[in-house]
């Protein structure tokens, strides 16, 4: 067994407390025709439905801004 003494700092620096991100959860219902149009378009183009739906949802949410 070693007789060396272990050196430890006399004071351990404090770590800042982690803060939670202030996120707001937003739920909304997309009309059924938007969803159906998205799946049909994805099938036609052979693309991932998620990509198509993201594009359609973005366009749908921006309709009121114009």
C-alpha positions in Angstrom: 0.0 0.0 0.0 1.2 3.4 -0.9 1.9 6.0 1.8 1.6 9.0 -0.6 -0.8 11.6 0.4 -3.5 12.5 -2.0 -3.5 16.2 -2.9 -7.0 17.7 -3.0 -7.9 21.3 -3.6 -8.9 23.2 -0.5 -12.0 24.6 -2.2 -13.8 23.0 -5.1 -15.1 25.7 -7.5 -18.9 25.8 -7.8 -20.5 24.8 -11.0 -23.2 27.2 -12.2 -26.7 25.7 -12.0 -28.1 24.6 -15.3 -31.1 26.5 -16.4 -34.0 25.0 -18.3 -34.7 26.4 -21.7 -37.9 28.4 -21.8 -39.8 26.6 -24.5 -43.4 26.9 -25.3 -45.2 23.9 -26.6 -47.7 24.7 -29.3 -50.3 22.2 -30.4 -52.5 22.7 -33.5 -54.8 20.6 -35.6 -54.1 20.5 -39.4 -57.2 20.1 -41.6 -57.7 16.6 -42.9 -57.5 17.8 -46.5 -54.0 19.2 -46.0 -52.9 15.9 -44.6 -54.5 13.9 -47.4 -53.0 16.2 -50.0 -49.5 15.8 -48.4 -49.6 12.0 -48.4 -50.9 11.9 -52.0 -48.1 14.3 -53.2 -45.5 12.2 -51.4 -46.8 9.1 -53.1 -46.7 10.8 -56.5 -43.2 12.2 -56.2 -41.8 9.2 -54.3 -40.5 11.4 -51.5 -40.6 11.1 -47.8 -44.1 12.1 -46.5 -42.5 14.0 -43.6 -40.7 16.4 -45.9 -43.9 17.0 -47.9 -46.0 17.5 -44.8 -43.5 19.9 -43.3 -43.7 22.0 -46.5 -47.5 21.9 -46.6 -47.8 22.7 -42.8 -45.5 25.7 -43.2 -47.5 27.0 -46.1 -50.8 26.3 -44.2 -49.6 28.2 -41.1 -48.4 31.2 -43.2 -51.7 31.5 -45.1 -53.0 33.9 -42.5 -49.9 36.1 -42.6 -50.5 37.2 -46.2 
